[in-house]
Amino acid sequence: MDQARRQLMIALDLPSGEDAEKFLTHWQGEEKPWIKVGYQLFYATGPRWIYERKQEGYSIFLDLKLHDIPNTVAKAVESISKLDVDFLTLHAMGGSEMIKHARESAEKCASSSECRTRLLAVTQLTSTHEEMLHDEIGINGSMEQAVLRSAKLAHQAGADGVICSGQEARAIKDATEPFFLAVTPGIRPVGASVNDQKRVVTPTAAIQAGADHLVVGRAITHALDPLKAYHQILQEIIDARGNHR
């Protein structure tokens, strides 16, 4: 169960700190879950809210998808490192120099190598499909080729892992190394709506594909009983890992 808890992250795509804190009361008396904070909640609450949750014992994945010139991103990582968040995202399409500067900044600001903020590169958003990739973004080749290209660049530049669809996790591991993290959003339990996601997988499929962490939002946050939904997905992770051995 402990390993499954470390693998499952709840996406707190909620409009305010008050809403997020009310939601987290479902875990009173329980071990605190991993939480992912994205644009909406971060912009509503600011860095202080993130720091306070970290001090309360939550592991935090801050999903800000940094993408700018190398020096600007390095300075952003320097500021974010003060919040002691566990994971931080940046766009692989920012290039190798941006990622290298971000890694150097994270290492410089860490009190030790064990507590350094881990950097995750976004390859392609799970809402992107091949028609968009070709006609709107201007990248040729298949989705898998585009994702692998970004993943290999990020790995070589010093990122700790990537954000990827469960459909791509195994290929990314094969193209980089087993310990290069594959963090997978777009997770939908069987029967759940896919909403605006295009490349979705079930928790079982993601684990069997080699994903290290699963990010689940609406299937938990919009559930009638969020804690029950959370535990059901934990059990699915445990079963998938058992069957995958």
Summary of the structure (lengths in Angstrom):
residues: 245
radius of gyration: 17.3
end to end distance: 16.1
largest distance: 50.6
contacts: 804
relative contact order: 0.14
helix: 51%
strand: 16%
